[in-house]
Amino acid sequence: AQVEAALARLERARLLESDGLRFRFAAPLIATLARHICLTSTERRQCARRALEVLPEPRDLASLLRHASLQLAARDSEGAARTALQLLAEGGASELARPVRVAVEQVLEALRAAASDAPTREALQAGLARHRAARPASPV
């Protein structure tokens, strides 16, 4: 009963929204603040690992990006690298808006630099090179 009352108070204060099945933070900034103020880094990693356990395998662009983000949060850089390479291999990154595409490339570059083994580094480098060669030219 206390949890339901607390959720109702948060919903009335417009910090949470409900669709009848689940609650979510009303704005991304609120979610970010809640994660970083209310959880330790270890708890955030544990939450990301738990989410990876319960979420279905990624099947589309949005779920691939979410999956890679959770893998990074869980400190699974090699898993995130595999997911990012899958995203590039399926050509999904070319469908992304330019700012998101640039962010994906930056994450891949950071993963490549941090990869603990040569085959992962080489696979990421090759995937990035193929992606950059295939992407549409940016308007100047």
PyRosetta script that sets phi, psi and omega in degrees:
from pyrosetta import init, pose_from_sequence

init()
pose = pose_from_sequence("AQVEAALARLERARLLESDGLRFRFAAPLIATLARHICLTSTERRQCARRALEVLPEPRDLASLLRHASLQLAARDSEGAARTALQLLAEGGASELARPVRVAVEQVLEALRAAASDAPTREALQAGLARHRAARPASPV")
pose.set_psi(1, -35.4)
pose.set_omega(1, 180.0)
pose.set_phi(2, -66.7)
pose.set_psi(2, -37.8)
pose.set_omega(2, 179.7)
pose.set_phi(3, -65.1)
pose.set_psi(3, -45.0)
pose.set_omega(3, 179.6)
pose.set_phi(4, -61.6)
pose.set_psi(4, -41.0)
pose.set_omega(4, 179.0)
pose.set_phi(5, -65.4)
pose.set_psi(5, -41.2)
pose.set_omega(5, 179.2)
pose.set_phi(6, -65.5)
pose.set_psi(6, -41.5)
pose.set_omega(6, 177.9)
pose.set_phi(7, -63.1)
pose.set_psi(7, -40.6)
pose.set_omega(7, 178.7)
pose.set_phi(8, -63.6)
pose.set_psi(8, -41.1)
pose.set_omega(8, 178.0)
pose.set_phi(9, -63.0)
pose.set_psi(9, -43.3)
pose.set_omega(9, 179.9)
pose.set_phi(10, -66.4)
pose.set_psi(10, -35.0)
pose.set_omega(10, 177.2)
pose.set_phi(11, -69.5)
pose.set_psi(11, -42.2)
pose.set_omega(11, 177.5)
pose.set_phi(12, -63.0)
pose.set_psi(12, -33.8)
pose.set_omega(12, 178.6)
pose.set_phi(13, -80.2)
pose.set_psi(13, 1.0)
pose.set_omega(13, 179.0)
pose.set_phi(14, 63.1)
pose.set_psi(14, 29.6)
pose.set_omega(14, 173.7)
pose.set_phi(15, -91.1)
pose.set_psi(15, -27.9)
pose.set_omega(15, 177.6)
pose.set_phi(16, -121.8)
pose.set_psi(16, 153.4)
pose.set_omega(16, 172.2)
pose.set_phi(17, -125.2)
pose.set_psi(17, 150.4)
pose.set_omega(17, 178.5)
pose.set_phi(18, -129.6)
pose.set_psi(18, 139.7)
pose.set_omega(18, 174.5)
pose.set_phi(19, -104.3)
pose.set_psi(19, 13.0)
pose.set_omega(19, -179.0)
pose.set_phi(20, 96.2)
pose.set_psi(20, -24.0)
pose.set_omega(20, 179.4)
pose.set_phi(21, -110.0)
pose.set_psi(21, -32.7)
pose.set_omega(21, -176.5)
pose.set_phi(22, -150.5)
pose.set_psi(22, 162.3)
pose.set_omega(22, 177.0)
pose.set_phi(23, -106.1)
pose.set_psi(23, 150.9)
pose.set_omega(23, 171.7)
pose.set_phi(24, -145.7)
pose.set_psi(24, 158.7)
pose.set_omega(24, 177.1)
pose.set_phi(25, -67.3)
pose.set_psi(25, 145.4)
pose.set_omega(25, -175.5)
pose.set_phi(26, -70.4)
pose.set_psi(26, -21.2)
pose.set_omega(26, -179.6)
pose.set_phi(27, -148.3)
pose.set_psi(27, 148.0)
pose.set_omega(27, 179.4)
pose.set_phi(28, -57.5)
pose.set_psi(28, -35.5)
pose.set_omega(28, 179.9)
pose.set_phi(29, -63.0)
pose.set_psi(29, -39.2)
pose.set_omega(29, 178.7)
pose.set_phi(30, -63.7)
pose.set_psi(30, -42.8)
pose.set_omega(30, 179.1)
pose.set_phi(31, -62.0)
pose.set_psi(31, -44.3)
pose.set_omega(31, -179.8)
pose.set_phi(32, -62.7)
pose.set_psi(32, -46.5)
pose.set_omega(32, 179.0)
pose.set_phi(33, -62.3)
pose.set_psi(33, -43.3)
pose.set_omega(33, -179.9)
pose.set_phi(34, -61.4)
pose.set_psi(34, -44.1)
pose.set_omega(34, 179.2)
pose.set_phi(35, -62.0)
pose.set_psi(35, -43.4)
pose.set_omega(35, -173.1)
pose.set_phi(36, -85.4)
pose.set_psi(36, -23.5)
pose.set_omega(36, 179.2)
pose.set_phi(37, -91.6)
pose.set_psi(37, -39.4)
pose.set_omega(37, -172.1)
pose.set_phi(38, -92.3)
pose.set_psi(38, -15.8)
pose.set_omega(38, -176.9)
pose.set_phi(39, -122.3)
pose.set_psi(39, 143.9)
pose.set_omega(39, 172.7)
pose.set_phi(40, -77.7)
pose.set_psi(40, 168.2)
pose.set_omega(40, 178.9)
pose.set_phi(41, -62.1)
pose.set_psi(41, -35.5)
pose.set_omega(41, 177.7)
pose.set_phi(42, -65.6)
pose.set_psi(42, -42.4)
pose.set_omega(42, 178.6)
pose.set_phi(43, -65.1)
pose.set_psi(43, -38.9)
pose.set_omega(43, 177.7)
pose.set_phi(44, -62.9)
pose.set_psi(44, -43.0)
pose.set_omega(44, 177.7)
pose.set_phi(45, -61.7)
pose.set_psi(45, -42.9)
pose.set_omega(45, 179.4)
pose.set_phi(46, -63.3)
pose.set_psi(46, -40.5)
pose.set_omega(46, 177.5)
pose.set_phi(47, -62.4)
pose.set_psi(47, -43.4)
pose.set_omega(47, 179.3)
pose.set_phi(48, -63.9)
pose.set_psi(48, -42.3)
pose.set_omega(48, 178.5)
pose.set_phi(49, -62.7)
pose.set_psi(49, -43.0)
pose.set_omega(49, 179.5)
pose.set_phi(50, -63.1)
pose.set_psi(50, -42.6)
pose.set_omega(50, 178.1)
pose.set_phi(51, -60.7)
pose.set_psi(51, -41.1)
pose.set_omega(51, 179.1)
pose.set_phi(52, -63.8)
pose.set_psi(52, -32.9)
pose.set_omega(52, 179.1)
pose.set_phi(53, -69.4)
pose.set_psi(53, -37.0)
pose.set_omega(53, -172.1)
pose.set_phi(54, -97.1)
pose.set_psi(54, -21.7)
pose.set_omega(54, -179.8)
pose.set_phi(55, -75.6)
pose.set_psi(55, 147.0)
pose.set_omega(55, 177.4)
pose.set_phi(56, -69.0)
pose.set_psi(56, 162.8)
pose.set_omega(56, 177.1)
pose.set_phi(57, -57.7)
pose.set_psi(57, 141.0)
pose.set_omega(57, -179.6)
pose.set_phi(58, -65.7)
pose.set_psi(58, 136.6)
pose.set_omega(58, -177.6)
pose.set_phi(59, -124.8)
pose.set_psi(59, -13.6)
pose.set_omega(59, -178.3)
pose.set_phi(60, -138.2)
pose.set_psi(60, 177.1)
pose.set_omega(60, -176.0)
pose.set_phi(61, -56.1)
pose.set_psi(61, -49.6)
pose.set_omega(61, -177.4)
pose.set_phi(62, -62.0)
pose.set_psi(62, -42.7)
pose.set_omega(62, -178.6)
pose.set_phi(63, -72.5)
pose.set_psi(63, -30.8)
pose.set_omega(63, 174.6)
pose.set_phi(64, -64.0)
pose.set_psi(64, -44.3)
pose.set_omega(64, 178.7)
pose.set_phi(65, -64.1)
pose.set_psi(65, -43.1)
pose.set_omega(65, 178.6)
pose.set_phi(66, -62.0)
pose.set_psi(66, -42.2)
pose.set_omega(66, -178.9)
pose.set_phi(67, -62.5)
pose.set_psi(67, -46.0)
pose.set_omega(67, 179.1)
pose.set_phi(68, -62.8)
pose.set_psi(68, -40.4)
pose.set_omega(68, 179.1)
pose.set_phi(69, -62.8)
pose.set_psi(69, -43.6)
pose.set_omega(69, 178.1)
pose.set_phi(70, -65.7)
pose.set_psi(70, -38.5)
pose.set_omega(70, 178.5)
pose.set_phi(71, -62.9)
pose.set_psi(71, -40.5)
pose.set_omega(71, 176.6)
pose.set_phi(72, -64.0)
pose.set_psi(72, -43.6)
pose.set_omega(72, 179.5)
pose.set_phi(73, -63.0)
pose.set_psi(73, -32.5)
pose.set_omega(73, 179.7)
pose.set_phi(74, -83.3)
pose.set_psi(74, 1.1)
pose.set_omega(74, -178.1)
pose.set_phi(75, 64.0)
pose.set_psi(75, 34.3)
pose.set_omega(75, 174.9)
pose.set_phi(76, -102.7)
pose.set_psi(76, 73.3)
pose.set_omega(76, -174.6)
pose.set_phi(77, -66.7)
pose.set_psi(77, -32.6)
pose.set_omega(77, 179.3)
pose.set_phi(78, -71.5)
pose.set_psi(78, -37.2)
pose.set_omega(78, 174.8)
pose.set_phi(79, -65.5)
pose.set_psi(79, -41.3)
pose.set_omega(79, 177.5)
pose.set_phi(80, -63.7)
pose.set_psi(80, -37.2)
pose.set_omega(80, 178.1)
pose.set_phi(81, -64.0)
pose.set_psi(81, -43.7)
pose.set_omega(81, 178.1)
pose.set_phi(82, -61.5)
pose.set_psi(82, -43.6)
pose.set_omega(82, 179.7)
pose.set_phi(83, -64.6)
pose.set_psi(83, -42.5)
pose.set_omega(83, 179.2)
pose.set_phi(84, -64.0)
pose.set_psi(84, -40.2)
pose.set_omega(84, 177.3)
pose.set_phi(85, -64.9)
pose.set_psi(85, -37.1)
pose.set_omega(85, 176.4)
pose.set_phi(86, -62.6)
pose.set_psi(86, -42.3)
pose.set_omega(86, 178.0)
pose.set_phi(87, -59.8)
pose.set_psi(87, -45.8)
pose.set_omega(87, 179.4)
pose.set_phi(88, -67.3)
pose.set_psi(88, -40.7)
pose.set_omega(88, -178.0)
pose.set_phi(89, -63.5)
pose.set_psi(89, -34.9)
pose.set_omega(89, -179.6)
pose.set_phi(90, -82.4)
pose.set_psi(90, -2.3)
pose.set_omega(90, 177.8)
pose.set_phi(91, 76.1)
pose.set_psi(91, 8.0)
pose.set_omega(91, -177.1)
pose.set_phi(92, -63.9)
pose.set_psi(92, -32.6)
pose.set_omega(92, -176.5)
pose.set_phi(93, -64.1)
pose.set_psi(93, -26.4)
pose.set_omega(93, 179.7)
pose.set_phi(94, -69.8)
pose.set_psi(94, -18.5)
pose.set_omega(94, 179.1)
pose.set_phi(95, -86.1)
pose.set_psi(95, -8.3)
pose.set_omega(95, -176.5)
pose.set_phi(96, -76.9)
pose.set_psi(96, 151.6)
pose.set_omega(96, 172.1)
pose.set_phi(97, -62.2)
pose.set_psi(97, 149.1)
pose.set_omega(97, -174.2)
pose.set_phi(98, -51.8)
pose.set_psi(98, -48.1)
pose.set_omega(98, -178.8)
pose.set_phi(99, -60.5)
pose.set_psi(99, -37.5)
pose.set_omega(99, 179.3)
pose.set_phi(100, -70.2)
pose.set_psi(100, -40.6)
pose.set_omega(100, 179.4)
pose.set_phi(101, -60.3)
pose.set_psi(101, -42.9)
pose.set_omega(101, 178.7)
pose.set_phi(102, -62.9)
pose.set_psi(102, -42.2)
pose.set_omega(102, 178.9)
pose.set_phi(103, -62.6)
pose.set_psi(103, -42.0)
pose.set_omega(103, 178.5)
pose.set_phi(104, -61.6)
pose.set_psi(104, -42.9)
pose.set_omega(104, 179.4)
pose.set_phi(105, -63.5)
pose.set_psi(105, -39.2)
pose.set_omega(105, 178.8)
pose.set_phi(106, -64.9)
pose.set_psi(106, -41.3)
pose.set_omega(106, 177.6)
pose.set_phi(107, -63.5)
pose.set_psi(107, -44.4)
pose.set_omega(107, 179.3)
pose.set_phi(108, -62.2)
pose.set_psi(108, -41.1)
pose.set_omega(108, 178.8)
pose.set_phi(109, -62.9)
pose.set_psi(109, -43.0)
pose.set_omega(109, 177.9)
pose.set_phi(110, -64.1)
pose.set_psi(110, -40.6)
pose.set_omega(110, 177.4)
pose.set_phi(111, -63.7)
pose.set_psi(111, -41.2)
pose.set_omega(111, -179.8)
pose.set_phi(112, -61.1)
pose.set_psi(112, -44.7)
pose.set_omega(112, -178.8)
pose.set_phi(113, -65.8)
pose.set_psi(113, -32.8)
pose.set_omega(113, -175.7)
pose.set_phi(114, -94.2)
pose.set_psi(114, -7.5)
pose.set_omega(114, -176.0)
pose.set_phi(115, -56.8)
pose.set_psi(115, 136.8)
pose.set_omega(115, -174.3)
pose.set_phi(116, -83.8)
pose.set_psi(116, -12.0)
pose.set_omega(116, -178.9)
pose.set_phi(117, -131.8)
pose.set_psi(117, 149.8)
pose.set_omega(117, -176.3)
pose.set_phi(118, -60.5)
pose.set_psi(118, -43.0)
pose.set_omega(118, -179.3)
pose.set_phi(119, -60.5)
pose.set_psi(119, -39.1)
pose.set_omega(119, 178.4)
pose.set_phi(120, -66.3)
pose.set_psi(120, -44.6)
pose.set_omega(120, 177.8)
pose.set_phi(121, -58.6)
pose.set_psi(121, -45.4)
pose.set_omega(121, -178.6)
pose.set_phi(122, -66.5)
pose.set_psi(122, -39.6)
pose.set_omega(122, 178.9)
pose.set_phi(123, -65.2)
pose.set_psi(123, -40.9)
pose.set_omega(123, 177.9)
pose.set_phi(124, -66.3)
pose.set_psi(124, -41.8)
pose.set_omega(124, 179.0)
pose.set_phi(125, -62.1)
pose.set_psi(125, -44.1)
pose.set_omega(125, 179.6)
pose.set_phi(126, -65.8)
pose.set_psi(126, -42.0)
pose.set_omega(126, 178.9)
pose.set_phi(127, -63.0)
pose.set_psi(127, -42.8)
pose.set_omega(127, 177.3)
pose.set_phi(128, -62.8)
pose.set_psi(128, -43.4)
pose.set_omega(128, -179.3)
pose.set_phi(129, -62.9)
pose.set_psi(129, -43.9)
pose.set_omega(129, 178.5)
pose.set_phi(130, -62.7)
pose.set_psi(130, -43.2)
pose.set_omega(130, -179.3)
pose.set_phi(131, -63.3)
pose.set_psi(131, -46.6)
pose.set_omega(131, -177.7)
pose.set_phi(132, -65.5)
pose.set_psi(132, -34.2)
pose.set_omega(132, 179.1)
pose.set_phi(133, -71.8)
pose.set_psi(133, -28.8)
pose.set_omega(133, -174.8)
pose.set_phi(134, -94.2)
pose.set_psi(134, -15.5)
pose.set_omega(134, -174.7)
pose.set_phi(135, -72.5)
pose.set_psi(135, 151.9)
pose.set_omega(135, 178.1)
pose.set_phi(136, -67.0)
pose.set_psi(136, 150.7)
pose.set_omega(136, 179.2)
pose.set_phi(137, -66.1)
pose.set_psi(137, 141.3)
pose.set_omega(137, 178.5)
pose.set_phi(138, -80.3)
pose.set_psi(138, 137.6)
pose.set_omega(138, 176.3)
pose.set_phi(139, -67.2)
pose.set_psi(139, 141.4)
pose.set_omega(139, -178.1)
pose.set_phi(140, -95.9)
pose.dump_pdb("model.pdb")
